[in-house]
Amino acid sequence: MDEAPDFVFLAHVVDVMQSMHVPFVMRTFASTPFAVRAFLLPLWPIALLFMFMVWAWSKTFIISYYHLRGKLHQIWAVPRYGFHYFLPFAKDGINDQIELAILRAERMGVKVVSLAALNKNEALNGGGTLFVNKHPDLRVRVVHGNTLTAAVILNEIPKGTTEVFMTGATSKLGRAIALYLCRKKIRVMMMTLSTERFQKIQKEAAAEDQQYLVQVTKFQSAEQCKTWIVGKWLSPREQRWASPGTHFHQFVVPPILGFRRDCTYGKLAAMRLPKDARGLGSCEFSLERGVVHACHAGGVVHFLEGYAHHEVGAIDVDRIDVVWEAALKHGIRPV
């Protein structure tokens, strides 16, 4: 393209079926939220062959783009599929692809690169810290966007809530949510078998707030709690411990399936881009057009605010409200 982007959202392919949900394959299909359709089945073998080809030869490529406030925003894809991120031998190759994309963005004059989904996995690259430490003089800002993801989840919790139950409680997002809630004097039952990881998080809280963080090791402990925050996959057997009327907030990928008809299930954190965004011709996975995942929106906020810091590694709990207010100021709204 003749115009260099100012912002890049660095995504990856989810699976073989989803790889066909891009404008340069089927523009009409890509303009609607992704769902498995019957007409995709005969094309699956071709898409599978394409997966092996990009795995062997491809580099990061552009999926789509849009304009916001007169600036070009692009979505790039690392040529790796979701399952690749769980193959031990693929780790270095994935990080090499991400690093090359960041350096390419640096040469192009991109201001912010926002890492999507598994591209910022803690076990993969420490939430982006690997690249920032390796290249301390980067002008492009590397962002995981999870500060805004935490803010979206926290602002979904009804006012007056006094107790929540959380799985994935010692993860990057789980830690930030737990520390934020205990500051609000909300009791957080943190589901974890690791006492060491729990105590490490508990010690980060102020002395007067530590009592609100409670370690639990069994789902039975949450039988009377109607607010579940899910950061780790729940089986139907585990979901049955929730009492009728429970609402499941989620930050687990993929989202859990709603097996309980007497409970309600939230969707993954997402936000709607400002009304002046132009050229939104495709959907971001299963979201409607104009709606993006919260980490994508977090990168956009980082760019619009002109923040000079990298947002990598652990989430700064003190910045959750700051980033939330900045998003609203720029017309980025919760769905």
C-alpha positions in Angstrom: 0.0 0.0 0.0 1.1 3.6 -0.7 0.2 4.8 2.8 2.1 3.5 5.8 0.0 2.6 8.9 0.2 4.4 12.2 -1.4 1.5 14.2 -1.1 -2.3 13.7 -3.1 -5.0 15.4 -1.0 -8.2 15.1 -3.4 -11.2 15.1 -3.0 -14.8 14.2 -5.2 -17.4 12.5 -7.6 -19.3 14.8 -8.1 -22.5 12.9 -8.5 -23.9 9.4 -12.2 -22.9 9.1 -11.6 -19.4 10.3 -8.7 -19.0 7.9 -11.3 -18.6 5.1 -13.0 -15.7 7.0 -10.8 -13.0 5.4 -11.6 -10.4 2.7 -9.1 -11.7 0.1 -10.8 -15.1 0.2 -14.5 -14.4 0.5 -15.3 -10.7 0.9 -19.0 -11.2 1.6 -18.4 -14.0 4.1 -15.8 -11.9 5.9 -18.2 -9.0 6.2 -20.4 -11.0 8.5 -19.5 -12.5 12.0 -17.7 -15.8 11.6 -19.7 -19.0 12.0 -19.1 -22.4 10.5 -21.2 -22.7 7.3 -22.0 -25.7 5.1 -20.4 -24.1 2.0 -17.1 -24.1 3.8 -16.9 -27.9 4.2 -15.9 -28.7 0.5 -13.2 -25.9 0.8 -11.7 -27.3 4.0 -9.0 -29.5 2.3 -7.8 -26.5 0.2 -7.6 -24.4 3.4 -5.7 -27.2 5.1 -3.2 -27.3 2.3 -2.9 -23.5 2.5 -2.1 -23.8 6.2 0.9 -26.1 5.5 2.1 -23.6 2.8 2.0 -20.5 5.0 3.5 -22.5 7.9 6.5 -23.4 5.7 7.0 -20.2 3.7 4.9 -17.2 4.7 5.7 -14.1 6.7 3.3 -11.8 8.4 0.7 -10.4 6.0 -2.1 -7.8 5.9 -5.7 -9.0 6.5 -7.6 -5.8 6.4 -7.5 -2.1 7.3 -9.6 0.9 8.3 -9.2 4.6 8.9 -9.8 6.4 12.2 -9.3 10.2 12.7 -7.5 10.3 9.4 -4.9 7.6 10.4 -4.5 4.2 8.8 -5.0 1.2 11.1 -4.1 -2.2 9.7 -4.7 -5.8 11.0 -1.7 -8.1 10.3 -1.6 -11.8 10.8 1.2 -14.0 12.0 1.1 -17.1 9.7 0.4 -19.5 12.6 -2.8 -21.2 13.7 -4.1 -21.5 17.3 -2.8 -25.0 17.8 0.7 -24.0 16.8 1.0 -22.0 20.0 0.7 -25.2 22.1 3.5 -27.0 20.3 6.7 -26.7 22.3 8.9 -26.9 19.2 7.0 -24.0 17.5 7.6 -21.4 20.3 10.9 -19.9 18.9 9.5 -19.8 15.3 6.4 -17.9 16.5 8.4 -15.4 18.5 10.7 -14.9 15.4 7.6 -14.1 13.3 6.3 -11.6 15.9 9.7 -10.0 16.3 10.1 -9.6 12.5 6.7 -8.0 12.3 7.5 -5.5 15.1 10.8 -4.6 13.4 9.0 -4.2 10.1 6.5 -1.9 11.7 9.4 0.0 13.2 11.0 0.6 9.8 7.6 1.7 8.4 7.1 4.3 11.1 4.2 2.6 12.9 3.5 4.2 16.3 1.8 1.2 18.1 1.8 -2.5 17.6 -0.9 -4.3 19.6 -0.5 -8.0 20.2 -3.6 -10.2 19.8 -4.7 -13.3 21.7 -1.9 -15.9 21.9 0.7 -13.6 20.4 1.1 -12.1 23.9 0.9 -15.4 25.8 2.9 -15.2 29.1 4.5 -18.6 28.5 5.4 -17.5 24.9 7.0 -14.1 25.4 6.0 -12.8 28.8 3.2 -10.7 27.4 5.5 -8.9 25.0 8.4 -8.2 27.4 10.7 -10.5 25.4 10.7 -8.0 22.4 11.0 -4.9 24.5 13.9 -6.2 26.5 15.7 -7.5 23.3 15.2 -4.2 21.5 15.3 -1.4 24.2 15.5 1.4 21.6 12.2 0.6 19.8 10.3 3.7 18.8 7.2 1.7 18.0 5.2 1.0 21.2 4.4 -2.7 21.9 1.1 -3.1 23.6 -0.9 -6.2 24.9 -4.1 -4.2 25.5 -5.1 -6.2 28.5 -5.5 -3.2 30.8 -8.6 -2.3 28.8 -9.7 -5.9 28.7 -9.6 -5.9 32.6 -11.5 -2.6 32.6 -14.3 -4.0 30.4 -14.8 -7.1 32.6 -14.7 -5.1 35.8 -17.3 -2.6 34.5 -19.6 -5.5 33.7 -19.9 -6.5 37.3 -23.1 -5.0 38.8 -22.7 -2.4 41.5 -23.5 -3.7 44.9 -21.7 -7.0 44.3 -19.9 -8.1 47.5 -18.5 -11.5 46.4 -17.1 -13.1 43.2 -15.7 -16.5 42.3 -12.8 -16.6 39.8 -11.0 -19.3 37.8 -7.8 -18.4 36.1 -7.3 -16.3 39.1 -3.4 -16.2 39.1 -3.2 -15.4 35.4 -2.2 -11.9 34.1 -5.8 -10.8 33.8 -7.0 -12.7 36.9 -4.3 -11.1 39.1 -5.3 -7.6 38.0 -9.0 -8.2 38.4 -8.5 -9.7 41.9 -6.3 -6.8 43.1 -8.7 -4.2 41.7 -11.8 -5.9 43.3 -10.2 -6.2 46.7 -9.5 -2.5 46.7 -13.3 -2.1 46.4 -13.8 -4.3 49.4 -15.2 -7.1 47.3 -14.4 -10.6 48.5 -12.7 -12.6 45.7 -12.6 -16.4 45.9 -9.6 -17.3 43.9 -9.7 -20.8 42.5 -6.1 -22.1 42.5 -4.2 -25.1 43.7 -1.0 -23.1 44.0 -0.8 -21.5 47.4 2.5 -20.0 46.4 1.0 -18.1 43.4 -2.0 -17.0 45.5 0.1 -15.7 48.3 2.3 -13.8 45.9 -0.7 -11.9 44.6 -2.2 -11.4 48.0 1.0 -9.8 49.2 0.6 -7.2 46.4 -2.6 -6.0 48.0 -2.6 -3.4 50.7 -2.5 -4.9 54.2 -6.1 -3.8 54.9 -7.3 -5.4 51.6 -5.6 -8.7 51.8 -8.5 -10.2 53.8 -10.7 -9.9 50.7 -8.6 -12.3 48.7 -9.4 -15.9 49.6 -7.9 -19.1 48.1 -10.3 -21.9 47.3 -9.5 -25.2 45.8 -13.0 -26.7 45.1 -15.9 -25.5 43.0 -18.2 -26.4 45.9 -17.0 -23.2 47.6 -18.8 -21.1 45.0 -22.2 -22.8 45.3 -23.8 -19.6 46.9 -21.9 -17.1 44.7 -23.9 -15.7 41.7 -21.0 -13.9 40.1 -18.4 -16.1 38.4 -15.5 -14.7 36.5 -14.1 -17.4 34.2 -10.5 -17.3 33.1 -10.1 -21.0 32.6 -12.3 -23.5 30.7 -15.2 -24.9 32.7 -16.7 -28.3 31.9 -20.4 -29.0 32.2 -19.6 -30.9 35.4 -17.9 -27.9 36.9 -20.6 -25.4 35.8 -23.2 -27.4 37.7 -21.8 -26.1 41.0 -23.1 -22.6 40.2 -26.4 -21.7 41.8 -29.4 -20.8 39.5 -29.2 -17.2 38.4 -25.4 -17.1 38.2 -23.8 -14.9 35.6 -20.6 -16.1 34.0 -18.2 -13.3 33.0 -15.5 -14.5 30.7 -11.9 -13.9 29.7 -11.1 -17.5 28.7 -10.2 -18.3 25.1 -12.2 -20.1 23.6 -15.2 -19.0 25.6 -17.0 -21.6 27.6 -20.2 -23.2 26.2 -23.5 -22.3 28.0 -24.7 -25.6 29.3 -26.9 -24.1 32.1 -30.3 -22.7 31.0 -30.9 -21.2 34.4 -27.7 -19.1 34.2 -26.5 -16.4 31.9 -23.2 -16.2 30.0 -21.3 -13.1 29.1 -19.3 -12.8 25.9 -15.6 -12.1 25.6 -14.6 -8.5 26.3 -15.2 -6.3 23.3 -15.8 -2.7 22.5 -17.3 -0.7 19.6 -14.9 1.6 17.6 -15.8 5.3 17.3 -18.5 6.3 14.8 -16.0 8.1 12.6 -14.1 4.9 11.9 -14.2 4.3 8.1 -13.6 1.3 5.8 -14.7 -1.4 8.2 -15.4 -3.9 5.6 -14.9 -7.1 7.6 -15.7 -8.6 11.0 -13.2 -9.4 13.7 -13.8 -13.2 14.1 -17.3 -13.7 15.5 -17.9 -10.0 16.4 -20.2 -7.7 14.4 -18.7 -5.1 12.1 -17.3 -2.1 14.0 -16.8 -4.2 17.2 -13.3 -5.3 18.1 -11.9 -7.3 21.0 -11.0 -5.2 24.0 -7.2 -5.8 23.6 -7.5 -4.4 20.0 -9.4 -1.4 21.4 -6.7 -1.1 24.1 -4.1 -0.7 21.5 -6.2 2.0 19.7 -6.5 3.9 23.0 -2.8 3.7 23.5 -2.3 5.2 20.0 -5.0 7.9 20.3 -3.7 9.0 23.7 -0.1 9.1 22.5 1.2 7.1 25.4 5.0 6.9 25.3 5.4 3.6 27.3 5.2 0.0 26.3 2.2 -1.9 27.8 3.8 -5.3 28.3 4.1 -7.8 31.1 2.0 -7.5 34.2 -1.1 -5.2 34.2 -0.7 -2.0 36.1 -3.8 -2.0 38.3 -3.5 1.7 38.9 -4.1 2.4 35.1 -7.3 0.4 34.7 -9.6 3.3 35.4 -7.3 5.7 33.5 -7.5 3.6 30.3 -11.2 3.0 30.7 -11.9 6.7 30.9 -9.6 7.4 28.0 -11.5 4.9 25.9 -14.9 6.5 26.7 -13.4 10.0 25.9 -12.5 8.8 22.4 -15.9 7.4 21.7 -14.9 3.7 22.2 -17.9 2.1 23.9 -18.6 -1.2 25.6 -20.9 -3.5 23.6 
